[in-house]
Amino acid sequence: STVDLRLVSGPVAVHADMMMWHPQESAEQVAVQLVSTLFAVPQISVDLAAQTAEQRATLAFWLGFVREHADVLQGGVFEPERPDLGYPVIRAYDGETVIAGVYAPIAVRVPPGEWRQMYVANADSAGLVMLMSDGVGEATATVLDCQGRAVGEQRVNLGLGVHTLAVPTGGLLRLDRR
């Protein structure tokens, strides 16, 4: 529903519904909720003192990401895909940064152009991210878990076709072309 509101609200910030979870919810599932509101203003409605260390680390990572990239997430070009499927991929970008959220096992299109960084937030339970490329060349792929810890890095060639990378549920893939 936040996507629908973004599409009709113009430049006005859209706030997500208040987020709550069970005190024993996994950090990965907390991250999935945060990624689900990535393109809106998150509103957290849990007792922060009652959260586990893992939940707090997840909150700190994702809220920090939202704060750091607010200009793209809130003010960039906004492109949700496939409304008939409930927007399984949402993308926002400016001239240098592309941010995508993936919410189902569907390929994320890597845009052509001169972008320097692309982020793909994985809210799908498969633990994989599929990238569909028209052949944008090489990039360094860094995989972060739901708490922002690097769990892998490799050089990838984003040639023509679909490329699959392991990205944990609630995690983030960062592609650097610098």
N, C-alpha and C positions, 0 to 999 in steps of 0.2 A: 504494500500500500504506500510505502514511502516513495517508491519509484513513480507510481501514478501521480502522487502529489508533486513530486519534482517536475514532472512533465507539464503540469498545468500551473505551477506557481511562479514561473519565471525566475528572477534572481533572488527570490526570498528563501531564506534558510528553512529547511523542513526538518522538524524534530521527530525522532523515532519515538515509538511508545516506550514507556519505562521498562527497563530490562531487569528481570529477577531470575534467580535460579536456586535450586536446592543447595544447601551448604556443602553437600558432598559431591556436587557436580564436578566432572572432570574439567581440567583446564582446557582441554581441546574443545569441549562443548561450550564452555564460556566463550572461547575464541570464535566459534561458529556463530554465536549470537552477535558478537561484536562485528564480525565480517558481514553479517546480514544487515547491519545498519551502517555500513561503511560510507555510503553515499548520502547519509542524513546526519543530523547532529545526534550523537548517542546520549541517552539518558540512563544512568545507572541508578537502580533503586534497591540496592542490597546494603546491608551493614558491612562496610569495608573492614571493620575491625574483626568481624566474624569470618572473613575469608581465609582460606588456606594460603600458604606462601606461594603455591603454584598459581592459584586463582589471582592473587594480587600481582604476581609477575606478568601474567597474561593481560590483565587490565592495564598495567603500566605500559607494556609493549604496544598494545593496539590503540590505546588512547593517545600515546605518544605519536604513533604513526598518523592517526587522524589529525592531530594538532600540527605535525610537521608538514603534512600534505593537504591542509585545508584549502589552500588556494586552488589546487587541481580538483579535489573531491567536491568542493562546493561551488567553485567558480569556473572550472574548466568546461570544455565541451562534454556534454553528458549523452552517452549512447547506450541505453538498455537494449538488449536483443531479445527477440522471440517472446513478445507479450502473450502469445498463444500457449506458451509453455511456462508462464510465470516468471519470465526474465531470468533464465538460467545463467546468463553472462551479462554483466554490466560493466561499462568502461567509461572513464573520464580521462581527458588529456588536455595538455597545453602543448606548446611547441617542443618541449624537451622531455616531458614526463608523461607516461601512460600508466594508468592504474586500472586494473580489472579485478572484478570479483567473480568467482565461478562457484555456482551453487548446485550444479548437476554434472554428471559425466558427459560433458560436451566440450568440443574444442574451442579454445579462445583464439580469435584471429589476432595475429601479430601485425600491427599496421605497418605499411610502408612509410617511408619518410625519414626524417633526420632526428627522431627521438633519441635521447641518450640513455634514459632509464625506463624500464617497464617493470611494474610490479603486478603479480597475480596472487591475490588472496584466495586461498582454497577453503571453501566451506563445504565441499563435497566429502563424503565419507570414504571414497575410494582411495585416498592418499596418492592420487596421481593428478597431474595437470597435463592436458594435451594442448599443444600450441600449433596452430595452422598458419603457415608462413608462405608468402609469395616469393621468398628468397631475399631476406634482408641482410644476410651475412652472419658474421660471428659475433658472439656476445659471451660475457662471463656470467654464468648462472650460479647464484648463491641461494641456497635453500635455508630458510629459517623455520624453526618450530614455532608453536603457538606462543611461546614466551620470548621470541626474538633471538634465540640462540642459534648460531650457524651450525647446521648439521651436514652441510655438504657444499662443495664448490667445484665447478668444472667449466671448461671452455666448451661452448656448443656452437655448431654451425646451423643457423636457422635457414637452411636452404628450402627450396620448394617442397611442400608436403606437410605432414603432421609429425610432430616431435613430442614424445611423452617423457615427462620427468617426474620422479618421485617427490612429492611435496606433501608432508603430513597434513592431516585434517586440522584445520585451524591455523595452518602455517602460511608462509609467504615465500614466493619465488621472486627474486630480484634479478633482472637482466640488465647488464651494463654494457654499453657499446662505446665507451670512452676510449 
